[in-house]
């Protein structure tokens, strides 16, 4: 299997980072209106996903297969899971 073009990979990573940040700002806007912690958790999680997408390009890491890169993604998904569980089971 051939390696992808590094310029194209950086371009795609930048586009995905921008997308994650845009979605995070979308949730941040709803959090400012409602002050619902679920929206803040989603905004934070998408910011973490944006950093996770940009980090390999900015830090010149040739492969995403290193475990410490996935810790940001894991933190983002754990944050979403915790916020959903808290929203559904927190206050009765």
C-alpha positions in Angstrom: 0.0 0.0 0.0 1.4 3.4 -0.9 1.6 6.3 1.5 -0.8 9.2 0.9 0.5 12.5 -0.4 1.5 14.5 2.7 0.1 17.7 1.3 -3.2 16.1 0.6 -3.2 14.5 4.0 -2.5 17.9 5.7 -5.3 19.5 3.6 -7.8 16.8 4.6 -6.7 17.1 8.3 -7.2 20.9 8.1 -10.6 20.5 6.5 -11.7 18.0 9.2 -10.3 20.3 11.9 -12.3 23.2 10.6 -15.4 21.0 10.5 -15.0 19.9 14.1 -14.4 23.5 15.2 -17.5 24.7 13.3 -19.7 22.0 14.9 -18.2 22.8 18.3 -19.1 26.5 17.9 -22.6 25.4 16.9 -23.0 23.6 20.2 -21.4 26.5 22.1 -24.0 28.8 20.7 -26.8 26.6 22.0 -25.1 26.3 25.4 -25.0 30.1 25.6 -28.7 30.2 25.0 -29.8 27.4 27.3 -26.9 26.9 29.7 -27.5 23.1 29.3 -24.4 21.2 30.3 -24.9 18.7 27.5 -24.3 21.4 24.8 -21.1 22.5 26.6 -19.9 18.9 26.8 -20.5 18.4 23.1 -18.7 21.7 22.3 -15.7 20.7 24.4 -15.7 17.2 22.8 -15.6 18.6 19.3 -12.8 20.9 20.3 -10.9 17.9 21.5 -11.6 16.1 18.3 -10.3 19.1 16.3 -7.1 19.1 18.3 -6.9 15.3 17.8 -7.2 15.8 14.0 -4.7 18.7 13.8 -2.0 17.3 16.2 -0.4 14.7 13.9 0.1 17.4 11.2 1.2 20.1 13.5 3.6 17.9 15.5 4.8 16.1 12.3 3.8 12.7 13.5 3.9 10.4 10.4 1.3 7.9 11.6 -1.8 8.2 13.8 -1.2 4.7 15.1 0.6 5.9 18.2 -1.5 5.5 21.3 -1.1 8.9 22.8 -2.8 10.5 19.8 -5.9 8.4 20.5 -6.2 9.7 24.1 -7.7 13.0 22.9 -10.3 11.1 20.9 -11.0 8.8 23.9 -11.4 11.8 26.2 -13.8 13.4 23.7 -16.0 10.3 23.5 -15.9 9.7 27.2 -17.0 13.3 27.8 -20.0 12.8 25.5 -20.9 9.5 27.1 -20.7 11.0 30.6 -22.8 14.1 29.6 -25.5 11.9 28.1 -25.6 9.6 31.1 -25.7 12.6 33.4 -28.5 14.2 31.4 -30.6 11.0 31.4 -29.9 9.8 34.9 -28.6 12.8 36.9 -31.7 14.6 38.1 -35.0 12.9 38.8 
